[in-house]
Amino acid sequence: MSDPATSLFEKISSYNLFNYLFTGAVFLIGVDRIAGTQCVAWSLIAFVLVAYFMGMVLSRIGSLIIEPVLERVLKGVITGAAAST
């Protein structure tokens, strides 16, 4: 039988690991600095797990809410710039 941690790391691609973990870690550190909490003082394993989860949540929020809004805004800017030239 294989180790559960090894099989978990095999299933997570390095792209997802970097994007989710980095985004979540930056977010948690930013919240720690702004709100004055101590989330960075957690154990390393807890911090990595929470940072990965927060990165997934932030990525989903970005794809569901922010991306469509930016597409509408930039579509008007791009078509307006093309029409004025």
Beta strands, then each sheet from edge to edge (+ up, - down):
end
